[in-house]
């Protein structure tokens, strides 16, 4: 992981000091990294005594995130500003596109965009871009929480126990509890150790991440596993979920991480694909890979993005149309 520079830290500090009120928002359908990065950023703003709103369009599907939902509003609450007050600021974490924030603008906002805000982006996704320069985008970081941790340590100091727990949770979420890290990740483990020293409890956080799953999710997981098909001589496994599955088993407490982990463990598998029919006209695609296969490039062809070995997207179409298109993209690798 590349350590963010003093110049980047100073850039963020100047952005914070030059604004009075903030909106902190991450991508819709948040994960642990998104939520912990949002709350970690809020802790930094607290130290500067700044006013902010925490926003998430939701939904909070994952059981381990339910306790945080009440801390986030679903839409920005308009506030009365003083005549000489500076332009409001929007800090986007764990993504870079305002489209991915979901429907968080007030219903009566006729502009229907974020042009009234000065924007700063903190993200670690390979496919992120920002032409304005107001950003810290570092694809070598395994989680946005790692970037927020560095900002906190350099601008505030050692995190308090609650902030340390949140940041460790975000790091653990995006690294598959450190399973995805290689021998270039020594600095990440040093960062994790500092959080443990500050009060994060790895055992309790693991139990928090893995527990509380509804029984129906285990039944659905079994169905997804039974549908998995081998492609390209067993190098790829692909499975899917129908709208009827969703109606029958619900959306709460989904555990796609376990699905990817179990399928990736099959001998010879280099990539895993999971496709869900969200509506009659659209699907979501989840992609995981090992080694040299860049699934973020495949996701980008469908309008999505992510990391080299973990990516996804939402795209128009039905299962019978989308799955052959995905398989065609994988012919570039197999």
KOLKE-681351 format. One record per residue (C-alpha): y, x, z; residue in three letters. Coordinates in steps of 0.25 Angstrom, whole numbers, padded with zeros to 4 digits, always signed. Example, Ala and Ser with C-alpha at 12.3 -4.5 7.8 and 13.67 -1.06 7.14 Angstrom:
-0018+0049+0031Ala;-0004+0055+0029Ser;
***
This chain:
+0000+0000+0000Unk;+0014+0005-0004Unk;+0023+0005+0008Unk;+0036-0002+0004Unk;+0048+0007+0003Unk;+0060+0008+0012Unk;+0068+0003+0000Unk;+0060-0010-0001Unk;+0062-0012+0014Unk;+0077-0010+0013Unk;+0077-0020+0001Unk;+0070-0031+0010Unk;+0079-0028+0022Unk;+0092-0029+0013Unk;+0087-0042+0008Unk;+0084-0047+0022Unk;+0098-0043+0027Unk;+0105-0048+0015Unk;+0100-0063+0017Unk;+0102-0073+0028Unk;+0091-0083+0026Unk;+0077-0081+0020Unk;+0065-0089+0014Unk;+0052-0082+0015Unk;+0041-0087+0006Unk;+0028-0083+0000Unk;+0018-0089-0010Unk;+0013-0103-0010Unk;-0002-0104-0004Unk;+0001-0093+0005Unk;-0009-0083+0010Unk;-0008-0074+0023Unk;+0000-0063+0016Unk;+0010-0073+0011Unk;+0012-0080+0025Unk;+0012-0067+0033Unk;+0022-0060+0024Unk;+0031-0072+0025Unk;+0030-0072+0040Unk;+0032-0057+0041Unk;+0044-0057+0032Unk;+0050-0068+0041Unk;+0047-0059+0053Unk;+0056-0048+0046Unk;+0067-0058+0044Unk;+0066-0062+0058Unk;+0069-0048+0062Unk;+0082-0049+0053Unk;+0085-0062+0060Unk;+0085-0069+0046Unk;+0083-0084+0043Unk;+0071-0088+0035Unk;+0062-0099+0030Unk;+0047-0096+0028Unk;+0041-0104+0016Unk;+0028-0106+0011Unk;+0024-0117+0001Unk;+0010-0117+0006Unk;+0000-0122+0007Unk;-0006-0114+0018Unk;-0021-0116+0014Unk;-0026-0104+0022Unk;-0030-0107+0037Unk;-0025-0094+0042Unk;-0011-0098+0037Unk;-0010-0112+0043Unk;-0003-0107+0056Unk;+0008-0101+0048Unk;+0011-0113+0039Unk;+0021-0119+0049Unk;+0030-0107+0048Unk;+0032-0109+0033Unk;+0041-0120+0027Unk;+0036-0126+0013Unk;+0050-0127+0007Unk;+0063-0120+0010Unk;+0072-0127+0019Unk;+0086-0127+0014Unk;+0096-0121+0023Unk;+0111-0123+0025Unk;+0118-0109+0022Unk;+0131-0104+0026Unk;+0142-0102+0015Unk;+0141-0087+0016Unk;+0126-0086+0018Unk;+0118-0077+0009Unk;+0108-0081-0002Unk;+0095-0085+0005Unk;+0083-0076+0003Unk;+0069-0078-0001Unk;+0058-0068+0003Unk;+0045-0070-0005Unk;+0033-0064+0001Unk;+0019-0062-0005Unk;+0023-0066-0019Unk;+0035-0064-0029Unk;+0037-0077-0037Unk;+0044-0088-0031Unk;+0035-0098-0039Unk;+0024-0094-0029Unk;+0032-0098-0017Unk;+0029-0113-0021Unk;+0038-0125-0018Unk;+0046-0120-0007Unk;+0060-0123-0012Unk;+0067-0135-0005Unk;+0065-0148-0013Unk;+0080-0150-0016Unk;+0081-0136-0021Unk;+0086-0139-0036Unk;+0085-0124-0040Unk;+0070-0124-0039Unk;+0070-0109-0038Unk;+0074-0098-0028Unk;+0086-0093-0035Unk;+0095-0096-0022Unk;+0087-0085-0015Unk;+0087-0070-0015Unk;+0072-0066-0015Unk;+0064-0055-0009Unk;+0049-0053-0013Unk;+0039-0046-0004Unk;+0025-0046-0011Unk;+0013-0038-0014Unk;+0007-0044-0026Unk;+0005-0036-0039Unk;+0011-0047-0048Unk;+0024-0049-0040Unk;+0037-0045-0047Unk;+0052-0046-0043Unk;+0063-0042-0052Unk;+0074-0043-0042Unk;+0070-0031-0034Unk;+0070-0039-0020Unk;+0056-0037-0017Unk;+0045-0029-0011Unk;+0033-0031-0020Unk;+0021-0021-0017Unk;+0008-0023-0023Unk;+0001-0012-0016Unk;+0003-0020-0003Unk;-0009-0028+0001Unk;-0001-0039+0007Unk;+0013-0044+0007Unk;+0012-0043+0022Unk;+0011-0028+0021Unk;+0025-0028+0014Unk;+0031-0037+0025Unk;+0024-0028+0036Unk;+0031-0016+0030Unk;+0045-0023+0029Unk;+0043-0028+0044Unk;+0039-0014+0049Unk;+0051-0008+0042Unk;+0062-0018+0045Unk;+0057-0024+0058Unk;+0047-0014+0065Unk;+0033-0017+0070Unk;+0029-0031+0068Unk;+0027-0040+0080Unk;+0013-0045+0082Unk;+0014-0058+0075Unk;+0020-0052+0063Unk;+0009-0041+0063Unk;-0001-0052+0063Unk;+0005-0059+0051Unk;+0006-0047+0043Unk;-0008-0042+0046Unk;-0013-0056+0042Unk;-0005-0055+0029Unk;-0011-0041+0026Unk;-0025-0046+0030Unk;-0024-0058+0021Unk;-0021-0051+0008Unk;-0030-0039+0010Unk;-0042-0048+0013Unk;-0042-0042+0027Unk;-0041-0028+0021Unk;-0053-0030+0012Unk;-0044-0028-0001Unk;-0038-0015+0004Unk;-0042-0001-0002Unk;-0041+0013+0002Unk;-0026+0013-0002Unk;-0023+0004+0009Unk;-0021+0013+0021Unk;-0007+0009+0023Unk;-0011-0006+0023Unk;-0020-0003+0035Unk;-0009+0005+0042Unk;+0000-0007+0040Unk;-0011-0017+0046Unk;-0013-0007+0058Unk;+0002-0008+0061Unk;+0000-0023+0061Unk;-0012-0023+0070Unk;-0004-0013+0080Unk;+0007-0024+0080Unk;-0002-0035+0084Unk;-0010-0040+0072Unk;-0025-0043+0076Unk;-0034-0040+0064Unk;-0046-0048+0070Unk;-0038-0061+0073Unk;-0031-0060+0059Unk;-0044-0059+0052Unk;-0049-0071+0060Unk;-0037-0079+0057Unk;-0038-0076+0042Unk;-0053-0079+0041Unk;-0055-0091+0051Unk;-0051-0106+0051Unk;-0057-0109+0037Unk;-0060-0124+0035Unk;-0075-0127+0032Unk;-0072-0133+0019Unk;-0067-0119+0014Unk;-0081-0113+0017Unk;-0087-0124+0008Unk;-0078-0122-0003Unk;-0080-0107-0002Unk;-0095-0109-0005Unk;-0092-0118-0017Unk;-0082-0107-0023Unk;-0093-0096-0021Unk;-0104-0105-0027Unk;-0095-0107-0039Unk;-0092-0092-0041Unk;-0096-0087-0055Unk;-0099-0073-0059Unk;-0092-0068-0072Unk;-0091-0055-0079Unk;-0105-0050-0074Unk;-0101-0054-0060Unk;-0088-0046-0059Unk;-0080-0059-0057Unk;-0083-0071-0049Unk;-0075-0084-0051Unk;-0075-0097-0044Unk;-0067-0109-0043Unk;-0062-0121-0035Unk;-0060-0135-0041Unk;-0050-0146-0037Unk;-0062-0154-0031Unk;-0065-0142-0022Unk;-0051-0142-0017Unk;-0051-0157-0014Unk;-0065-0156-0007Unk;-0063-0143+0001Unk;-0047-0143+0003Unk;-0037-0132+0002Unk;-0036-0128+0017Unk;-0042-0115+0021Unk;-0046-0109+0008Unk;-0053-0096+0009Unk;-0052-0089-0005Unk;-0052-0076+0001Unk;-0067-0078+0006Unk;-0070-0083-0008Unk;-0065-0070-0015Unk;-0071-0061-0004Unk;-0085-0067-0006Unk;-0085-0067-0021Unk;-0079-0053-0022Unk;-0090-0048-0013Unk;-0100-0051-0024Unk;-0106-0039-0030Unk;-0100-0035-0043Unk;-0088-0044-0042Unk;-0074-0038-0046Unk;-0066-0051-0047Unk;-0066-0065-0041Unk;-0059-0078-0046Unk;-0056-0091-0039Unk;-0050-0102-0047Unk;-0046-0115-0040Unk;-0042-0128-0048Unk;-0029-0132-0040Unk;-0025-0144-0049Unk;-0030-0150-0061Unk;-0021-0141-0069Unk;-0020-0128-0061Unk;-0029-0117-0055Unk;-0027-0106-0045Unk;-0035-0093-0047Unk;-0038-0082-0037Unk;-0043-0068-0041Unk;-0049-0057-0034Unk;-0054-0043-0039Unk;-0058-0030-0036Unk;-0054-0016-0041Unk;-0048-0015-0055Unk;-0047-0030-0058Unk;-0032-0035-0058Unk;-0033-0050-0055Unk;-0018-0051-0053Unk;-0017-0048-0068Unk;-0027-0060-0071Unk;-0019-0069-0061Unk;-0006-0065-0069Unk;-0012-0071-0082Unk;-0013-0084-0075Unk;+0001-0083-0069Unk;-0003-0077-0055Unk;-0004-0064-0049Unk;-0007-0056-0036Unk;-0014-0043-0033Unk;-0024-0034-0042Unk;-0036-0039-0034Unk;-0031-0053-0029Unk;-0023-0063-0037Unk;-0021-0077-0041Unk;-0014-0088-0048Unk;-0012-0103-0051Unk;-0013-0107-0066Unk;-0014-0119-0074Unk;-0028-0124-0079Unk;-0041-0128-0074Unk;-0054-0121-0069Unk;-0061-0122-0083Unk;-0049-0116-0090Unk;-0044-0106-0080Unk;-0057-0099-0076Unk;-0060-0095-0091Unk;-0046-0089-0092Unk;-0048-0081-0079Unk;-0061-0075-0084Unk;-0055-0071-0097Unk;-0045-0063-0089Unk;-0056-0056-0082Unk;-0062-0051-0095Unk;-0051-0040-0095Unk;-0058-0034-0083Unk;-0073-0037-0085Unk;
***
